Amino acid sequence: MKTLFAFTKKEFFEVRRTGKLLIIMLLFLIFGIMNPATAKIMPVIMDMLAESMTESGVVIKDIEVNAMTSWAQFFKNISTILIIFILLFSDVFTKEYKTGTLQLVLTKGLARHKVVIAKTLSILSFWTIGYIFSFSVTYGYNEYFWDNSIMNNLFSSVVLWWLFGVCVISLIIFFSSFLQNNIAVLLSTGGVIILMYLLNVISKLKPYIPVKLININPLLASTEEIDAYTKAIIVTIIFSIVCIASSIPILNKRQF
């Protein structure tokens, strides 16, 4: 247990040393502020465009901006945040393979499964902390400018998107355990996500596919309840656990 804690601590310090921690926090902060800011300035932008659009025969009516407008930006922007986050951590194992630092740690007696657990815990921690930070910033500004109580199933929707992020991170962990470079990891992860979207087209499979979790518009509009996402939640949790667990025997068989 001490070695697991020590290696996890080393991962946290490594992220801080390389500047990734600063990038992550700035990323989540900027997008957290951008969500309400974009909603706030939208009427101003539309007013500026109104005159030129009217000359073209397009009439722009008054736009009502509220917390829902800002939260729509939040869920739109969180996909961008996730992509940048994955780009930052796609070298979770591949960097260790190239530098030989993982081999050095293993020769000192650290069990390989603890390496997988420590790296998973550290990345999930950064994703969770950053996600909560961005959500809190957006929530605070929305509460100040408007009223968050108009949102339906807001917290359920936020958790679903977070869980999808966990799913993507588990794919990064899995592919990083046996691929040689982060480009291959990113392409493989992207390929699986594209496959999920393709399978999501099949109506019988749609309730089970993890991308169901990020289709939260029906949940926000109360046309669906959280129960409609139960199957996708279960599949996503199992899929994530299998990906991370599979990384352990793969790493055990790897020669350094």
C-alpha positions in Angstrom: 0.0 0.0 0.0 2.9 2.4 0.8 4.4 1.8 -2.6 1.1 2.4 -4.3 0.7 5.7 -2.4 4.3 6.7 -3.2 3.9 6.1 -6.9 0.6 7.9 -7.0 2.2 10.8 -5.3 5.0 10.7 -7.9 2.4 10.9 -10.7 0.9 14.0 -9.1 4.2 15.7 -8.8 5.1 14.7 -12.4 2.0 16.4 -13.7 2.8 19.5 -11.7 6.4 19.5 -12.8 5.6 19.2 -16.5 3.1 22.1 -16.3 0.2 19.9 -17.1 -1.5 20.8 -13.9 -1.4 24.5 -14.6 -2.7 23.9 -18.2 -5.6 21.7 -16.8 -6.7 24.2 -14.2 -6.5 27.1 -16.6 -8.4 25.1 -19.2 -11.3 24.3 -16.8 -11.3 27.8 -15.4 -11.4 29.5 -18.8 -14.2 27.4 -20.1 -16.1 27.7 -16.8 -16.0 31.5 -17.3 -16.7 31.3 -21.0 -20.0 29.5 -20.6 -21.9 32.4 -18.9 -19.8 35.0 -20.6 -20.8 33.7 -24.1 -24.4 33.7 -23.0 -24.2 37.2 -21.6 -22.7 38.8 -24.7 -24.9 36.9 -27.2 -27.7 39.5 -27.3 -25.0 42.3 -27.8 -23.5 40.3 -30.8 -27.0 39.7 -32.3 -27.8 43.4 -31.9 -24.7 44.3 -33.8 -25.6 41.9 -36.6 -29.3 42.8 -36.7 -28.9 45.8 -39.0 -26.9 44.0 -41.6 -29.0 40.9 -41.4 -32.2 43.0 -41.9 -30.8 44.5 -45.1 -30.4 40.9 -46.3 -34.1 40.2 -45.5 -33.4 38.3 -42.3 -35.2 39.6 -39.2 -33.6 38.8 -35.8 -36.0 38.8 -32.9 -35.0 39.6 -29.3 -33.1 36.7 -27.9 -33.9 35.5 -24.4 -30.8 34.6 -22.5 -30.9 32.7 -19.2 -29.1 29.9 -17.3 -30.2 27.4 -19.8 -28.3 29.3 -22.5 -25.1 29.1 -20.4 -25.5 25.5 -19.5 -26.0 24.7 -23.2 -22.5 26.2 -23.7 -21.2 24.2 -20.8 -22.2 20.9 -22.3 -21.0 22.0 -25.7 -17.6 23.1 -24.4 -17.0 20.1 -22.2 -16.4 17.9 -25.2 -13.6 20.3 -26.3 -12.1 20.2 -22.7 -12.2 16.4 -22.8 -10.3 16.3 -26.2 -7.6 18.6 -24.9 -7.4 16.6 -21.6 -6.9 13.4 -23.5 -4.3 15.0 -25.7 -2.4 15.9 -22.5 -2.5 12.4 -21.0 -2.3 10.2 -24.1 1.3 9.5 -23.2 0.4 8.1 -19.8 2.5 4.9 -20.5 4.2 5.6 -23.8 6.3 8.3 -22.3 7.5 5.9 -19.6 8.4 3.3 -22.3 10.5 5.8 -24.2 12.4 7.2 -21.3 12.8 3.9 -19.5 11.6 5.4 -16.1 9.0 2.7 -15.7 11.6 -0.1 -16.0 13.6 1.6 -13.3 10.6 1.7 -11.0 9.7 -1.9 -11.6 13.2 -3.1 -10.9 12.9 -1.5 -7.4 10.0 -3.9 -6.6 6.9 -2.0 -7.5 4.2 -4.4 -8.7 3.0 -3.7 -12.2 -0.7 -3.7 -11.3 0.0 -0.9 -8.9 1.5 1.1 -11.7 -1.8 0.8 -13.6 -3.9 1.7 -10.5 -1.7 4.7 -9.6 -1.8 6.1 -13.1 -5.6 5.6 -13.4 -6.2 7.2 -10.0 -4.1 10.2 -10.8 -5.7 10.9 -14.2 -9.2 10.3 -12.9 -8.5 12.7 -10.0 -7.4 15.4 -12.3 -10.4 14.9 -14.6 -12.8 14.9 -11.6 -11.3 17.9 -9.8 -11.1 20.0 -13.0 -14.6 19.0 -14.0 -16.0 20.0 -10.6 -14.0 23.2 -10.7 -15.4 24.2 -14.2 -18.9 23.2 -13.2 -18.7 25.2 -10.0 -17.5 28.3 -11.8 -20.3 28.1 -14.4 -22.8 27.4 -11.6 -21.8 30.3 -9.6 -21.9 32.8 -12.4 -25.2 31.4 -13.6 -26.7 31.8 -10.2 -25.5 35.3 -10.0 -26.7 36.4 -13.4 -29.8 34.3 -13.7 -31.4 31.3 -11.8 -30.1 27.7 -12.0 -33.4 26.4 -10.6 -35.0 26.6 -14.1 -32.7 23.7 -15.2 -34.2 20.2 -15.2 -32.0 17.2 -14.2 -28.9 19.4 -14.2 -26.8 17.4 -11.8 -27.8 14.1 -13.4 -26.7 15.5 -16.8 -23.4 16.7 -15.3 -22.7 13.3 -13.8 -23.5 11.5 -17.0 -21.0 13.6 -19.0 -18.4 13.0 -16.3 -18.9 9.3 -16.5 -18.4 9.4 -20.3 -15.1 11.2 -19.6 -14.1 8.3 -17.3 -14.9 5.9 -20.1 -12.6 7.7 -22.5 -9.8 7.8 -19.9 -10.1 4.1 -19.5 -9.6 3.7 -23.2 -6.5 5.8 -23.0 -5.2 3.6 -20.1 -5.9 0.4 -22.1 -4.3 1.4 -25.4 -1.4 3.1 -23.7 -0.5 -0.2 -22.0 0.6 -1.9 -25.3 0.9 0.8 -28.0 4.3 2.5 -28.6 3.3 6.1 -29.1 0.6 8.5 -28.1 -0.5 9.1 -31.7 -1.5 5.5 -32.0 -3.2 5.7 -28.6 -5.2 8.8 -29.8 -6.2 7.2 -33.1 -7.3 3.9 -31.4 -9.3 5.8 -28.8 -10.9 7.9 -31.5 -11.7 4.8 -33.5 -13.5 3.2 -30.6 -15.6 6.4 -30.0 -16.4 6.6 -33.7 -17.5 2.9 -33.5 -19.7 3.8 -30.6 -21.4 6.5 -32.6 -22.0 4.1 -35.5 -23.5 1.5 -33.2 -25.6 4.2 -31.7 -27.5 4.4 -35.0 -28.9 0.9 -34.4 -32.1 1.5 -32.4 -31.9 -1.7 -30.4 -28.3 -1.0 -29.3 -28.8 2.8 -28.6 -29.8 2.4 -24.9 -26.6 0.4 -24.2 -24.0 2.5 -26.0 -21.8 4.8 -23.8 -22.4 7.8 -26.1 -26.0 7.7 -24.9 -24.6 9.5 -21.8 -23.7 12.6 -23.6 -27.0 12.9 -25.4 -28.4 14.8 -22.4 -30.8 17.2 -24.2 -33.8 14.9 -23.6 -32.9 14.8 -20.0 -32.6 18.5 -19.7 -35.9 19.0 -21.5 -37.5 16.4 -19.2 -38.7 14.4 -22.2 -36.6 11.5 -20.7 -35.8 10.7 -17.1 -32.6 9.3 -15.7 -34.0 5.8 -15.9 -33.6 5.9 -19.6 -29.8 6.1 -19.1 -29.5 3.2 -16.7 -28.5 0.6 -19.3 -25.8 2.9 -20.7 -24.5 3.7 -17.3 -24.1 0.0 -16.4 -22.4 -0.8 -19.7 -20.1 2.2 -19.4 -19.0 1.3 -15.9 -18.4 -2.3 -16.8 -16.6 -1.3 -20.0 -14.4 1.1 -18.1 -13.5 -1.5 -15.5 -12.7 -4.1 -18.1 -10.4 -1.7 -20.0 -8.5 -0.8 -16.9 -8.3 -4.3 -15.6 -7.2 -5.6 -19.0 -4.3 -3.2 -18.9 -2.8 -5.1 -15.9 -2.1 -8.5 -17.6 -1.0 -6.7 -20.8 1.6 -4.7 -18.8 2.6 -7.9 -16.9 3.5 -9.6 -20.2 5.4 -6.6 -21.6 9.1 -6.9 -21.9 11.3 -4.0 -20.9 
